[in-house]
Each structure stands twice: as C-alpha cells, then as structure tokens.
Amino acid sequence: SRRRHTRYWRDWSSDVCSSDLEDGAGLRFIRDAAQLEHHVGAATEDFLLQKFVPGMEFEVVWRRNPGQDDGRIMAIVQKQDVLVRGDGEQTLEELIWLDEVAVSRGELYQRCHSRELNTVVPAGQWVTLNLTGSYGHGARCVHRPDLNTTELSAAVTAFAKRFPGLHFARFDLRAPSETELKAGRFVCTEVGGCCHVSSLVRDESLRFSRSYTAVWHQLKACLEAGRYNLNQSVRPVPLEELMVRWSQARGRADEFAVSEE
C-alpha cells in the first residue's frame, strides 16, 4: 500500500479532502460529490479521504519509559493561523509582503492564494494565509508549555495505550479551545513516530540551543525505545527496504502548496 500518515484537511462545504503524502503534500479540496467522483476516477495511486475536524490544532510530543506503564508529555506546540487585515486599498499580495510575520513565508502564501493575489481586501476583513494547520501550508508554530496539565497528560497517555508497544509519538490534536485541551478533551488527527521532527525547531522565538536541546531529549527517548525493542526481538525494517522507501519519497513531485484543482 502507498498510503501515508493521516492528516486533516480543510474544506468549505462537504468537509472532505484527500491527500496522498504526509504533511499535507498532494492535498486536494473536495467540495461536492462531482469533484469526489472526478478525483477518484483520475487517481493513479492510493489516497486518503478525511473529514475536516474543526478547532485549534496542537502538536503533542509524548513518551513513556520502555517496558513501564507510565507516560508523560515532553512538548506542546500550537499551530497558529497567520492572518493579514485588509485596508480597502492594498491587494492580498501587497498585504502579504507588507506584514512582518507573513513576509517570511511570502512565496508559500502566494502559491496558496494564487487566484486571489490581485484582489483588494476590504477594510477590516481578515484573511487567513495558511489554508490548513500544517507547517507545510504556512501555519505558525509556537511552543506552549503552559498548556500541559495533569488531565491532558493522563488523556494523551490513555490514548497512546491503544497502540501496543508505543514508547514515543508525536500526536496532532484538535480541540475547540485551550481550556478543552487542558481538560484532556481532544480529537487526534495524526499519530507520528520517531521520524517526525518536533515543531519546536520552527518556533522563531526560541533560542537555537533551547529548541535543539529539547529535540535531542526526544531523539534520546527514540533511541532508548529502539534499544528496548531490539532486546524484545522486534524485527527492525531492513536497510534495503528503508532505502527503497526513501528513494520513492525523494522521487515524488508533490509540493506543500495547496492545489484547488
């Protein structure tokens, strides 16, 4: 199967979209049954369909000590929207390049909004530049250790126990509000493993040493889990198979910018 990690996708009417690669690459909006039929008929490989889950998005890095019945949250990153406000005079493209936050990823936002770049945004109207909560689609990553509560940690650990042998994971969670998340009420839209780099490194407000120290601790947790699994006679992925998968991924032409076709 060529299926990849589950992601969530935004839609404007039918709340359904598809993708054939992780991190939102290859994403397509599907607004009605006719578009769905066309997309299925034109598909040349497996793809995922998923209902859009509303709310705020958070990335939670979790681990447990190998062989132990415990678990704790190592990091929480909020995926924030990047917005520009219209003044009735500037086009969307001009607003992107004039905004001190949006300008850092201006070329990406241009690809995401290629059809509306020359539109003058009415005064007071806000435009969300990232079309999904994925960093690949322009969302802003902000470290939020203040959201870590006993209730959330317990809920994430209980959810993680659904996956036997799981010692380390990066969960993408959606919740209606920060209060709901802190109370441990959320919907999980993706479960990632050791190959997923923490979005801590994408928070520009963090010092380089702090973010990469945190990532090193996460990597250390992965190595400990791997050593434990080897001692339990778990068969690792053969090097040949790993290289084949890596080559296939590099050979793809998908981009992170959203296509509306």
Backbone bond lengths (Angstrom), bond angles and torsions (degrees), N, CA, C in turn:
res aa  C-N    CA-C-N  psi(-1)  N-CA   C-N-CA  omega(-1)  CA-C   N-CA-C  phi
1 S - - - 1.457 - - 1.518 109.72 -
2 R 1.328 116.70 144.05 1.453 120.78 178.65 1.519 111.14 -104.47
3 R 1.319 116.95 20.28 1.454 120.34 178.66 1.522 109.29 -68.55
4 R 1.331 115.11 151.58 1.454 120.57 -179.78 1.517 109.88 -122.29
5 H 1.321 116.97 -172.11 1.452 122.08 -177.81 1.522 110.86 -61.36
6 T 1.320 115.88 142.91 1.449 121.50 178.76 1.513 110.44 -69.03
7 R 1.326 116.11 134.04 1.455 121.82 174.50 1.518 108.29 -124.09
8 Y 1.323 118.43 173.55 1.446 120.96 171.40 1.518 107.60 -107.88
9 W 1.319 116.76 154.31 1.456 120.40 -177.88 1.512 110.58 -137.73
10 R 1.328 116.21 138.07 1.466 122.34 179.48 1.533 109.89 -80.42
11 D 1.308 116.63 145.19 1.454 122.11 174.80 1.520 108.16 -145.76
12 W 1.311 116.87 156.31 1.454 120.11 -172.60 1.514 113.41 -102.19
13 S 1.319 119.21 -11.25 1.462 118.91 178.86 1.519 112.47 -140.88
14 S 1.326 116.61 -56.38 1.460 119.56 -175.78 1.517 112.98 -87.24
15 D 1.330 117.52 -8.68 1.459 121.69 179.31 1.519 112.58 58.78
16 V 1.324 117.28 37.43 1.459 121.07 177.57 1.522 108.89 -135.70
17 C 1.321 116.22 140.24 1.453 120.90 171.67 1.514 109.80 -148.15
18 S 1.316 115.24 169.99 1.454 119.71 -177.56 1.511 110.31 -130.88
19 S 1.340 115.21 157.38 1.453 121.52 174.72 1.514 108.14 -155.02
20 D 1.329 115.30 154.66 1.462 118.94 -179.83 1.520 111.93 -122.61
21 L 1.341 117.31 13.05 1.454 119.51 179.42 1.510 109.18 -153.43
22 E 1.330 117.01 156.29 1.457 120.67 -177.56 1.522 112.03 -68.10
23 D 1.337 115.09 164.41 1.458 124.27 178.99 1.518 113.46 61.87
24 G 1.338 117.17 21.24 1.452 120.11 173.18 1.513 115.40 85.46
25 A 1.329 119.03 -1.48 1.467 119.49 176.92 1.523 109.28 -65.95
26 G 1.324 116.33 143.78 1.458 120.16 -177.86 1.510 113.21 76.96
27 L 1.337 118.00 13.68 1.451 122.00 -176.66 1.520 111.19 -69.55
28 R 1.334 115.87 140.26 1.456 122.30 175.79 1.522 109.00 -134.12
29 F 1.336 117.03 135.26 1.458 120.53 172.43 1.526 109.41 -78.17
30 I 1.308 116.69 139.11 1.464 121.48 175.12 1.523 106.95 -126.90
31 R 1.337 116.19 111.73 1.460 120.63 -171.87 1.526 113.64 -99.31
32 D 1.329 117.42 -20.50 1.464 118.65 -177.39 1.527 109.54 -153.75
33 A 1.321 114.58 175.90 1.464 120.64 -176.40 1.517 111.89 -63.97
34 A 1.327 117.36 -33.96 1.469 120.47 -179.16 1.521 110.70 -65.35
35 Q 1.334 116.74 -43.20 1.462 120.13 177.96 1.517 110.47 -64.96
36 L 1.331 116.83 -38.27 1.462 120.23 179.05 1.523 110.36 -63.16
37 E 1.325 117.08 -44.77 1.467 120.63 179.83 1.523 110.71 -62.43
38 H 1.339 116.79 -41.25 1.467 120.47 179.21 1.527 110.59 -64.85
39 H 1.331 116.27 -42.96 1.463 120.60 -177.45 1.523 110.85 -65.44
40 V 1.321 116.65 -42.68 1.462 120.30 179.50 1.526 110.40 -65.20
41 G 1.331 116.44 -41.86 1.456 119.91 -178.68 1.511 113.73 -66.81
42 A 1.339 116.32 -29.28 1.461 120.41 -177.54 1.523 113.02 -93.38
43 A 1.319 117.27 -5.10 1.465 120.82 -175.64 1.523 111.28 -67.05
44 T 1.324 116.16 138.03 1.468 121.73 178.28 1.523 111.70 -111.55
45 E 1.338 116.74 -1.40 1.457 121.09 177.86 1.519 108.86 -155.25
46 D 1.328 115.83 171.94 1.459 120.65 179.49 1.525 110.66 -62.56
47 F 1.322 116.63 148.28 1.452 120.78 174.97 1.528 108.65 -147.54
48 L 1.314 115.44 168.45 1.461 121.96 -178.59 1.513 110.63 -108.29
49 L 1.341 116.28 141.28 1.449 122.61 169.29 1.523 107.25 -114.01
50 Q 1.323 116.50 134.75 1.455 119.00 179.94 1.516 111.12 -147.76
51 K 1.317 115.63 137.94 1.456 121.74 177.29 1.521 109.64 -70.04
52 F 1.315 116.28 140.72 1.455 120.52 177.96 1.524 110.00 -68.88
53 V 1.309 115.95 130.87 1.459 122.33 178.19 1.527 107.96 -103.12
54 P 1.332 118.70 114.80 1.472 120.49 -177.20 1.517 111.89 -74.19
55 G 1.331 115.49 165.30 1.454 120.88 175.88 1.511 113.03 118.12
56 M 1.332 115.67 -174.79 1.456 122.84 177.99 1.521 109.28 -84.54
57 E 1.327 116.59 148.58 1.468 119.79 -178.27 1.521 111.03 -110.15
58 F 1.327 114.26 140.12 1.451 121.54 179.32 1.528 109.50 -137.77
59 E 1.311 115.09 145.96 1.464 121.56 173.18 1.522 107.87 -106.68
60 V 1.323 116.02 126.60 1.454 121.35 -178.80 1.531 109.21 -120.69
61 V 1.317 116.50 120.07 1.465 121.80 175.79 1.521 107.61 -94.59
62 W 1.325 116.00 126.05 1.468 121.83 -172.95 1.528 109.60 -130.35
63 R 1.332 115.90 150.13 1.464 120.50 174.71 1.526 110.58 -148.74
64 R 1.315 115.22 161.09 1.463 121.52 168.87 1.515 108.40 -136.71
65 N 1.303 117.02 154.11 1.454 120.89 178.39 1.522 109.27 -68.80
66 P 1.327 117.54 129.65 1.465 120.81 -177.06 1.528 112.35 -51.80
67 G 1.317 115.29 128.09 1.448 121.00 178.18 1.512 114.74 81.37
68 Q 1.329 117.74 -1.33 1.459 121.12 -177.12 1.530 110.85 -107.02
69 D 1.319 116.04 154.41 1.454 121.61 178.50 1.521 109.71 -95.68
70 D 1.334 115.79 62.00 1.463 120.23 -179.55 1.520 108.63 -135.03
71 G 1.288 117.56 -163.96 1.455 121.92 178.88 1.512 110.34 165.15
72 R 1.330 115.61 145.20 1.458 119.50 178.59 1.529 110.08 -154.17
73 I 1.317 114.91 157.18 1.457 121.69 178.05 1.522 109.32 -87.00
74 M 1.326 116.04 129.79 1.453 121.17 179.04 1.526 112.66 -93.84
75 A 1.335 117.35 -31.01 1.464 120.31 -177.59 1.518 109.84 -162.03
76 I 1.329 115.29 150.09 1.462 122.11 174.11 1.525 107.81 -130.54
77 V 1.322 115.85 128.72 1.462 121.89 178.28 1.523 108.16 -125.03
78 Q 1.315 116.49 128.13 1.454 120.18 176.02 1.521 109.88 -92.01
79 K 1.335 116.35 135.81 1.456 122.22 176.40 1.537 107.60 -95.53
80 Q 1.308 116.37 100.27 1.455 121.31 -175.06 1.524 112.02 -93.74
81 D 1.341 115.03 148.16 1.460 120.42 175.63 1.527 110.33 -72.41
82 V 1.321 115.36 148.72 1.466 122.21 173.31 1.522 107.14 -108.44
83 L 1.334 117.13 120.35 1.451 121.88 -174.38 1.523 111.81 -123.39
84 V 1.336 115.32 151.36 1.469 122.08 170.45 1.521 107.17 -125.78
85 R 1.327 116.12 150.16 1.460 121.54 -177.52 1.516 110.37 -111.61
86 G 1.337 115.84 129.89 1.441 120.60 -179.03 1.523 112.94 -73.21
87 D 1.341 115.25 153.34 1.461 120.48 177.28 1.527 112.42 -122.22
88 G 1.333 116.79 6.21 1.452 121.17 179.33 1.518 113.82 81.36
89 E 1.324 117.60 -0.97 1.460 121.29 -178.18 1.528 112.50 -125.57
90 Q 1.338 116.88 -38.17 1.464 120.79 -175.75 1.531 110.66 -88.18
91 T 1.336 115.17 144.65 1.464 119.59 172.86 1.519 109.02 -76.10
92 L 1.326 115.29 167.73 1.459 119.46 179.35 1.525 110.43 -61.18
93 E 1.319 117.43 -40.63 1.468 120.32 179.11 1.525 110.80 -60.73
94 E 1.331 117.35 -42.31 1.458 120.51 179.57 1.522 111.39 -65.85
95 L 1.333 116.26 -38.68 1.463 119.95 179.20 1.531 111.24 -63.90
96 I 1.331 115.86 -37.51 1.464 120.40 179.02 1.524 110.60 -61.93
97 W 1.342 116.72 -47.18 1.462 120.12 -175.90 1.529 112.96 -76.16
98 L 1.348 116.64 -18.56 1.457 119.71 179.16 1.529 112.87 -90.06
99 D 1.330 117.10 -15.40 1.458 120.62 -177.60 1.525 110.23 -83.52
100 E 1.331 117.30 131.31 1.460 121.30 -174.13 1.527 112.88 -69.08
101 V 1.318 117.51 -21.58 1.468 120.72 177.18 1.527 110.29 -91.45
102 A 1.328 116.88 -48.74 1.465 121.28 -175.22 1.526 112.75 -65.85
103 V 1.331 117.43 -29.83 1.455 120.05 -174.63 1.528 112.36 -61.90
104 S 1.335 117.06 -27.43 1.463 119.83 -178.19 1.528 112.49 -65.34
105 R 1.336 117.05 -22.38 1.467 120.60 178.21 1.528 109.51 -130.48
106 G 1.323 114.45 36.70 1.449 120.93 -174.99 1.518 114.33 -56.90
107 E 1.322 118.03 -40.71 1.464 120.50 -177.73 1.524 111.08 -65.43
108 L 1.334 117.34 -36.73 1.459 120.75 177.85 1.523 110.52 -65.41
109 Y 1.332 117.11 -46.29 1.460 120.61 -179.97 1.524 111.62 -64.38
110 Q 1.320 116.78 -31.74 1.454 119.45 175.55 1.523 111.37 -64.09
111 R 1.321 116.92 -41.29 1.468 119.91 178.42 1.526 110.93 -66.68
112 C 1.331 116.21 -38.37 1.465 120.16 -178.25 1.527 111.96 -68.80
113 H 1.336 116.93 -28.76 1.472 120.94 -175.88 1.526 111.12 -122.64
114 S 1.315 116.49 38.56 1.469 120.50 -173.86 1.526 113.11 -59.49
115 R 1.330 117.84 -27.94 1.458 120.72 -177.06 1.530 112.91 -83.78
116 E 1.314 117.85 -15.92 1.465 120.31 -175.47 1.521 113.17 -114.29
117 L 1.322 117.91 6.54 1.463 120.31 -173.10 1.529 113.15 -60.15
118 N 1.336 118.04 -34.54 1.464 120.94 -176.74 1.528 112.61 -91.81
119 T 1.323 117.11 5.99 1.462 121.39 179.82 1.525 110.47 -82.63
120 V 1.326 117.11 131.85 1.457 121.60 175.76 1.533 107.80 -78.76
121 V 1.313 116.44 122.96 1.467 121.47 -177.65 1.525 109.03 -82.57
122 P 1.342 117.92 125.06 1.470 121.21 -179.57 1.523 112.24 -55.93
123 A 1.311 116.78 149.35 1.459 122.55 -179.41 1.522 110.71 -58.88
124 G 1.329 115.95 130.14 1.457 121.49 178.08 1.516 114.98 86.31
125 Q 1.317 117.60 -9.10 1.472 120.29 -179.20 1.522 110.30 -84.78
126 W 1.334 115.30 132.03 1.464 120.97 179.39 1.520 109.60 -95.25
127 V 1.319 116.62 140.05 1.459 122.74 176.44 1.525 108.55 -120.90
128 T 1.326 116.03 123.73 1.463 120.99 176.89 1.523 108.56 -83.47
129 L 1.324 116.77 120.41 1.462 120.73 -174.14 1.524 112.70 -82.15
130 N 1.317 117.33 -37.35 1.469 118.83 177.18 1.523 108.17 -81.48
131 L 1.339 116.18 126.22 1.456 119.73 -175.91 1.518 112.90 -83.18
132 T 1.318 117.85 -13.90 1.458 121.95 173.31 1.526 107.58 -141.98
133 G 1.323 116.50 178.98 1.462 120.98 178.44 1.517 113.26 -84.74
134 S 1.311 118.28 5.93 1.457 122.01 179.42 1.526 110.60 -77.75
135 Y 1.328 116.50 140.21 1.461 120.05 174.41 1.525 110.09 -59.84
136 G 1.323 116.33 -35.49 1.454 120.54 179.11 1.519 113.19 -63.17
137 H 1.327 117.19 -20.49 1.453 121.98 177.97 1.516 111.72 -105.86
138 G 1.338 117.25 13.87 1.453 119.85 169.93 1.506 117.55 103.88
139 A 1.334 119.21 1.23 1.462 120.17 179.07 1.533 110.32 -66.51
140 R 1.310 116.39 151.53 1.456 122.36 -179.55 1.523 109.83 -95.64
141 C 1.315 117.01 134.04 1.465 122.08 -177.42 1.526 110.01 -100.25
142 V 1.346 115.88 125.79 1.460 121.40 -177.84 1.525 109.28 -130.87
143 H 1.326 116.53 125.67 1.460 122.06 178.49 1.525 109.40 -66.88
144 R 1.364 117.49 127.18 1.457 121.25 -177.26 1.530 111.54 -130.01
145 P 1.327 118.53 67.96 1.471 119.92 178.20 1.522 113.15 -64.47
146 D 1.338 117.26 -20.40 1.463 121.18 -179.81 1.524 113.23 -67.64
147 L 1.319 117.80 -14.47 1.461 121.33 -179.32 1.522 112.92 -86.08
148 N 1.320 117.05 -9.28 1.462 120.74 -177.42 1.524 110.07 -75.88
149 T 1.323 116.02 116.26 1.461 121.92 179.43 1.523 109.97 -126.29
150 T 1.314 115.56 165.44 1.469 120.36 176.46 1.520 110.56 -60.52
151 E 1.331 116.52 -40.13 1.465 121.04 -179.13 1.525 111.41 -65.81
152 L 1.320 116.95 -42.86 1.464 119.66 179.72 1.519 111.00 -66.89
153 S 1.324 116.93 -43.79 1.456 120.44 -179.96 1.527 111.13 -60.48
154 A 1.326 116.34 -41.37 1.463 120.26 179.90 1.525 110.98 -66.54
155 A 1.349 116.29 -40.09 1.464 120.00 -179.00 1.524 111.40 -68.04
156 V 1.331 117.20 -41.42 1.465 120.88 179.16 1.528 110.00 -65.88
157 T 1.326 116.52 -41.74 1.466 120.44 178.98 1.519 110.99 -63.24
158 A 1.337 117.28 -41.72 1.458 120.90 178.20 1.531 110.50 -63.04
159 F 1.336 116.37 -39.64 1.464 119.85 178.08 1.522 110.65 -66.59
160 A 1.332 117.17 -41.30 1.468 121.47 -178.13 1.522 111.84 -63.41
161 K 1.324 117.08 -28.91 1.468 120.52 -178.51 1.522 112.23 -70.50
162 R 1.334 116.76 -7.18 1.459 119.26 174.32 1.526 110.96 -70.18
163 F 1.327 116.42 -16.80 1.462 121.70 -176.64 1.527 108.29 -110.24
164 P 1.320 118.55 99.67 1.474 121.70 -177.91 1.527 111.51 -57.28
165 G 1.308 115.96 134.85 1.456 120.75 176.77 1.510 114.70 80.91
166 L 1.327 117.88 5.10 1.458 120.38 -179.69 1.526 110.03 -79.87
167 H 1.342 116.26 122.53 1.464 121.31 -179.09 1.522 112.54 -115.15
168 F 1.321 116.27 -19.65 1.461 120.68 -178.66 1.518 108.37 -148.94
169 A 1.329 116.65 137.44 1.459 119.17 -179.87 1.521 110.67 -157.78
170 R 1.333 114.61 154.70 1.451 121.98 170.32 1.514 106.86 -117.42
171 F 1.339 115.40 111.86 1.453 121.38 -178.46 1.531 110.24 -98.72
172 D 1.328 116.11 135.83 1.461 120.95 168.27 1.519 106.81 -97.23
173 L 1.330 116.03 120.26 1.463 121.33 -175.78 1.518 110.01 -118.02
174 R 1.325 115.45 148.80 1.459 122.08 173.04 1.528 108.41 -122.51
175 A 1.334 115.33 137.15 1.463 121.43 178.50 1.520 108.40 -144.19
176 P 1.338 117.74 149.73 1.468 120.47 -179.56 1.527 113.21 -63.12
177 S 1.333 117.54 -27.73 1.462 121.21 -177.66 1.520 109.57 -159.13
178 E 1.312 116.02 169.00 1.457 120.29 175.91 1.520 111.13 -63.77
179 T 1.321 116.45 -36.37 1.470 120.90 179.17 1.518 111.08 -61.22
180 E 1.332 116.48 -43.69 1.461 120.41 179.23 1.524 110.94 -64.92
181 L 1.326 116.57 -40.81 1.458 119.76 178.81 1.521 110.50 -62.13
182 K 1.316 117.13 -47.50 1.468 121.27 -178.73 1.522 111.70 -62.47
183 A 1.340 116.36 -25.72 1.468 120.54 177.83 1.526 111.89 -83.45
184 G 1.357 116.29 -2.73 1.459 119.86 177.98 1.509 113.99 85.62
185 R 1.341 117.55 20.42 1.465 121.58 178.95 1.525 108.88 -109.35
186 F 1.329 115.84 112.71 1.460 121.42 -174.51 1.518 110.39 -156.76
187 V 1.334 115.13 170.22 1.465 122.80 171.00 1.513 107.11 -120.11
188 C 1.315 117.35 130.36 1.464 121.78 179.27 1.526 108.99 -90.19
189 T 1.334 116.12 126.07 1.463 120.87 -179.26 1.529 112.76 -105.69
190 E 1.338 117.58 -13.01 1.473 119.78 178.02 1.517 109.86 -159.66
191 V 1.318 114.77 143.56 1.462 122.17 172.13 1.520 107.49 -120.47
192 G 1.324 117.22 116.39 1.457 122.10 179.30 1.521 110.39 -113.80
193 G 1.304 115.84 157.39 1.463 120.59 -178.43 1.515 112.71 -109.88
194 C 1.314 115.50 -147.83 1.467 121.57 -173.46 1.524 113.08 -67.10
195 C 1.321 118.23 -18.97 1.459 119.66 -178.23 1.523 112.41 -80.10
196 H 1.320 117.61 -5.39 1.455 121.03 -179.05 1.526 110.49 -94.21
197 V 1.322 116.65 116.36 1.458 121.78 178.47 1.522 109.22 -76.23
198 S 1.313 116.76 135.51 1.454 120.91 -179.81 1.529 110.66 -62.34
199 S 1.329 116.01 140.49 1.463 121.06 178.66 1.516 112.62 -74.27
200 L 1.315 118.09 2.04 1.461 121.04 173.30 1.525 111.07 -54.65
201 V 1.326 116.18 -35.47 1.468 119.93 -177.52 1.526 111.47 -69.55
202 R 1.339 117.33 -10.50 1.458 121.02 -178.80 1.526 112.57 -101.01
203 D 1.320 116.94 2.46 1.459 120.44 175.13 1.527 108.27 -86.71
204 E 1.328 115.78 107.58 1.461 120.79 -174.26 1.523 112.76 -68.33
205 S 1.339 117.35 -16.25 1.460 119.44 -178.81 1.526 112.78 -80.24
206 L 1.329 116.86 -15.24 1.463 121.02 -179.00 1.528 110.54 -86.91
207 R 1.300 115.53 143.24 1.454 119.68 174.87 1.528 109.41 -68.41
208 F 1.318 115.30 147.66 1.464 121.43 -178.91 1.528 110.76 -53.63
209 S 1.322 117.19 -45.25 1.465 120.83 -176.51 1.522 111.44 -64.12
210 R 1.335 116.82 -37.48 1.459 119.79 -178.24 1.516 112.00 -70.15
211 S 1.328 116.76 -46.52 1.458 119.38 -177.15 1.520 111.87 -66.30
212 Y 1.336 116.73 -41.48 1.460 118.18 -177.62 1.525 112.38 -78.16
213 T 1.315 117.47 -22.76 1.466 119.54 171.76 1.516 109.77 -65.98
214 A 1.331 116.07 -42.69 1.462 120.13 177.68 1.523 111.17 -62.98
215 V 1.340 116.64 -41.76 1.463 120.23 178.73 1.519 110.79 -65.30
216 W 1.338 117.43 -36.41 1.460 120.06 178.05 1.528 110.78 -62.87
217 H 1.330 117.73 -40.30 1.465 120.83 177.12 1.528 110.57 -62.50
218 Q 1.335 116.21 -36.35 1.462 119.41 177.18 1.523 110.84 -68.16
219 L 1.326 116.54 -41.11 1.462 120.49 177.63 1.531 110.48 -62.69
220 K 1.318 116.21 -40.39 1.462 120.21 178.09 1.525 110.74 -60.93
221 A 1.339 117.44 -39.56 1.465 121.25 177.33 1.526 110.53 -62.85
222 C 1.342 116.85 -37.99 1.471 120.71 177.70 1.529 111.12 -64.56
223 L 1.335 116.49 -42.99 1.463 120.66 -179.65 1.526 110.93 -64.82
224 E 1.320 116.77 -39.34 1.465 120.32 177.80 1.522 110.69 -64.57
225 A 1.332 116.24 -40.47 1.465 119.84 178.22 1.525 110.66 -65.58
226 G 1.343 116.48 -40.03 1.459 120.04 178.93 1.516 112.50 -64.29
227 R 1.327 116.18 -41.95 1.464 119.96 178.49 1.528 110.81 -63.28
228 Y 1.324 116.34 -40.93 1.465 120.55 179.19 1.527 110.33 -63.78
229 N 1.344 116.75 -44.26 1.463 120.13 -178.75 1.524 111.53 -63.98
230 L 1.337 117.14 -38.53 1.459 120.00 177.18 1.517 110.81 -62.92
231 N 1.320 116.92 -38.91 1.465 120.72 177.96 1.521 112.03 -67.63
232 Q 1.351 115.52 -21.83 1.460 120.06 177.46 1.530 111.51 -92.23
233 S 1.335 116.18 11.72 1.472 122.94 178.10 1.527 113.07 66.03
234 V 1.338 116.34 28.87 1.457 119.56 174.45 1.524 108.64 -76.77
235 R 1.336 117.38 130.09 1.454 121.39 -176.78 1.523 110.58 -78.82
236 P 1.324 118.45 119.19 1.472 120.14 176.85 1.521 110.98 -73.62
237 V 1.319 116.35 162.99 1.471 120.90 176.44 1.525 108.59 -66.33
238 P 1.327 118.66 126.19 1.465 120.70 179.15 1.528 111.27 -57.60
239 L 1.316 116.15 146.78 1.460 121.19 -178.24 1.520 111.35 -57.92
240 E 1.345 117.03 -39.13 1.451 120.09 -178.68 1.529 111.30 -62.06
241 E 1.338 115.49 -43.06 1.468 119.43 179.51 1.519 110.88 -67.21
242 L 1.319 116.39 -37.69 1.461 121.00 178.70 1.524 110.80 -62.14
243 M 1.332 116.86 -43.40 1.461 120.86 -179.62 1.528 111.28 -66.77
244 V 1.328 116.98 -36.18 1.462 120.55 178.28 1.528 110.19 -63.99
245 R 1.349 116.59 -45.06 1.463 120.14 179.74 1.527 110.71 -63.83
246 W 1.313 116.59 -40.57 1.453 121.02 179.94 1.527 110.40 -63.93
247 S 1.329 116.73 -41.49 1.455 121.63 179.39 1.523 110.92 -65.56
248 Q 1.324 117.43 -40.03 1.457 121.02 178.73 1.518 110.91 -63.94
249 A 1.324 116.72 -41.19 1.463 120.96 -179.08 1.524 110.79 -65.68
250 R 1.326 116.87 -41.52 1.466 120.66 -179.82 1.522 111.87 -68.60
251 G 1.324 116.58 -25.35 1.445 120.48 -176.69 1.513 114.50 -81.52
252 R 1.329 117.37 -6.16 1.452 120.86 -178.50 1.530 110.73 -78.86
253 A 1.319 116.51 153.57 1.455 121.48 -178.04 1.532 112.04 -106.93
254 D 1.339 117.98 8.15 1.450 120.76 -177.91 1.519 111.44 -63.90
255 E 1.332 115.55 145.40 1.440 121.37 174.47 1.520 108.96 -117.62
256 F 1.317 115.79 163.59 1.451 119.15 -178.73 1.510 113.17 -78.99
257 A 1.329 117.94 -20.36 1.451 119.57 179.53 1.528 110.46 -63.82
258 V 1.315 115.79 140.37 1.469 120.52 -176.06 1.522 110.97 -76.14
259 S 1.306 115.92 135.82 1.454 120.70 173.67 1.519 108.79 -103.34
260 E 1.326 117.57 137.24 1.456 121.28 179.37 1.526 110.35 -102.09
261 E 1.301 118.05 8.35 1.461 120.67 -177.96 1.524 110.35 -83.66
